[in-house]
Amino acid sequence: MLLWAFRALVVGHLVTGTVGLVLFWVAVATRKGGPTHQRWGMIFVRALLVTGCLALAMSTLTLLSVYGTHPDFATHPVWKDATLTRALFGWMMQYLAILTLSLTWHGWRVVVNKKDHARDRHWFAVALQLLVIVAAANVLARGLALGQPTMIGISVVGFASGATNLWYAFRERPKLFSYMYEHAKGLVGAAISAYTAFLAFGLVRAMPDHAFNPLLWAMPCTIGLGIILYHQVRIARMRTRALAAQARKGNATPAAATPSAAALGT
């Protein structure tokens, strides 16, 4: 029964994850703030939220029974080590699932709450960020115990993500267009997390010796960071133009929520 439940979760995870990872590029390529971006972006968000929940359930079942969920690993030359298998398919997957959920939620809600920033401090949003920090600490501790540099390195992402998201949420008055940067950072970061998980857990059976290869884990992060930096520069230029326009109108302190990205033609 446990194995069938696990396999059903895997199938659902693959379906929703594939949908989300494909639609990520649709959201990246379409006009920001436009109807196509919003429509497909919302489907992407929902797909990643479901994918993260399924991954969380999969990791929980693995932690409950490593070989009940992965019976073929019992005699595998690499994964017969239950401690190592539990670390990757249990604790690491749990961490990446929580990271994906927290980043997706943050990236979505900052846009919804752009005119009411106090709602970014909702207890659920704050709890998600605290949870990802706890999960990162857990992976760090287990990585140190196992001597796995990949686990140690990947934990830094969770600490940075949770801390910066909380910093934004508790800022009294964010800078103009800050929510746009948080939106891009959150959802691109969620895609990085999802792609990392798909690469690592998907290829581990084909190349088990490379399961903890730092290069394999670093590829999605490198591409995603490039996209985030691009949007950071784009949004900074928008802010400069908007402040200059406001200054010309005799108002040098515009509200953080206006004008919109669509109004500026981005």
Secondary structure, 3 states (H helix, E strand, C coil): CHHHHHHHHHHHHHHHHHHHHHHHHHHHHCCCCCHHHHHHHHHHHHHHHHHHHHHHHHHHHHHHCHHHHCHHHHHCCCCCCHHHHHHHHHHHHHHHHHHHHHHHHHHHHHHHCCCCHHHHHCHHHHHHHHHHHHHHHHHHHHHHHHCCHHHHHHHHHHHHHHHHHHHHHCCCCCCCCHHHHHHHHHHHHHHHHHHHHHHHHHHCCCCHHHCCCHHHHHHHHHHHHHHHHHHHHHHHHHHHHHHHHHHHCCCCCCCCCCCCCCCCCC
